[in-house]
């Protein structure tokens, strides 16, 4: 896989903070720190999208189960009413 060069414009203060993080966290250089930060953010978003999809699936299944139970209860009520007449 060929590397690509990406230019990034950022405030001086942020740049200085990143440089400090390189020194304190034993990153080889600023590029390594930025690659790691981007990877972590991609994983964060990927996990959130996956979790949102799972939550939606669970909500759909719960609503279907609730509808099924309601339908069963209504059918029982209809039967009870028929028996009373």
RODO-2510 file (C-alpha; in nm, 4 decimals, decimal comma):
residues 85
     n   res          X          Y          Z
     1     x     0,0000     0,0000     0,0000
     2     x     0,1485     0,3317    -0,1052
     3     x     0,1569     0,6133     0,1449
     4     x    -0,0135     0,9422     0,0735
     5     x     0,0894     1,2810     0,1997
     6     x    -0,1869     1,4823     0,3652
     7     x    -0,1445     1,8460     0,4581
     8     x    -0,3331     1,9673     0,7611
     9     x    -0,3817     2,3231     0,8765
    10     x    -0,4295     2,3678     1,2519
    11     x    -0,3931     2,6337     1,5182
    12     x    -0,0430     2,6738     1,6602
    13     x    -0,1628     2,5823     2,0093
    14     x    -0,2999     2,2476     1,8882
    15     x     0,0217     2,1770     1,6999
    16     x     0,2225     2,2466     2,0154
    17     x    -0,0022     2,0150     2,2169
    18     x     0,0482     1,7398     1,9617
    19     x     0,4235     1,7887     1,9647
    20     x     0,4158     1,7635     2,3449
    21     x     0,2110     1,4424     2,3198
    22     x     0,4726     1,2976     2,0837
    23     x     0,7433     1,3590     2,3415
    24     x     0,5401     1,2319     2,6391
    25     x     0,3734     0,9293     2,4792
    26     x     0,6751     0,7944     2,2954
    27     x     0,5340     0,8296     1,9474
    28     x     0,8037     0,8116     1,6832
    29     x     0,6886     1,1395     1,5331
    30     x     0,3884     1,3603     1,4712
    31     x     0,2800     1,1523     1,1695
    32     x     0,2604     0,8384     1,3831
    33     x     0,0504     1,0189     1,6448
    34     x    -0,1885     1,1535     1,3804
    35     x    -0,2236     0,8128     1,2112
    36     x    -0,3067     0,6555     1,5470
    37     x    -0,5580     0,9290     1,6296
    38     x    -0,7306     0,8858     1,2921
    39     x    -0,7438     0,5054     1,3328
    40     x    -0,8987     0,5408     1,6784
    41     x    -1,1603     0,7864     1,5530
    42     x    -1,2521     0,5605     1,2596
    43     x    -1,2964     0,2659     1,4986
    44     x    -1,5046     0,4828     1,7312
    45     x    -1,7425     0,5810     1,4511
    46     x    -1,7548     0,2283     1,3089
    47     x    -1,8466     0,0875     1,6511
    48     x    -2,1141     0,3531     1,7046
    49     x    -2,2736     0,2813     1,3663
    50     x    -2,2713    -0,0907     1,4471
    51     x    -2,4252    -0,0320     1,7893
    52     x    -2,6936     0,1979     1,6464
    53     x    -2,7834    -0,0732     1,3958
    54     x    -2,8073    -0,3329     1,6723
    55     x    -3,0212    -0,1005     1,8842
    56     x    -3,2564    -0,0444     1,5918
    57     x    -3,2832    -0,4195     1,5297
    58     x    -3,3604    -0,4826     1,8959
    59     x    -3,6241    -0,2075     1,8993
    60     x    -3,7934    -0,3508     1,5904
    61     x    -3,7962    -0,6992     1,7426
    62     x    -3,9344    -0,5668     2,0723
    63     x    -4,2131    -0,3779     1,8927
    64     x    -4,3037    -0,6874     1,6898
    65     x    -4,3172    -0,8994     2,0050
    66     x    -4,5369    -0,6396     2,1771
    67     x    -4,7731    -0,6366     1,8765
    68     x    -4,7919    -1,0150     1,8772
    69     x    -4,8772    -1,0180     2,2475
    70     x    -5,1412    -0,7488     2,2002
    71     x    -5,2956    -0,9414     1,9126
    72     x    -5,3110    -1,2556     2,1267
    73     x    -5,4789    -1,0632     2,4081
    74     x    -5,7331    -0,9129     2,1682
    75     x    -5,8112    -1,2543     2,0238
    76     x    -5,8693    -1,3876     2,3753
    77     x    -6,1027    -1,0962     2,4528
    78     x    -6,2990    -1,1614     2,1320
    79     x    -6,3316    -1,5304     2,2256
    80     x    -6,4438    -1,4409     2,5792
    81     x    -6,7076    -1,2037     2,4376
    82     x    -6,8356    -1,4688     2,1969
    83     x    -6,8676    -1,7156     2,4836
    84     x    -7,0652    -1,4681     2,6915
    85     x    -7,3228    -1,4164     2,4184
***
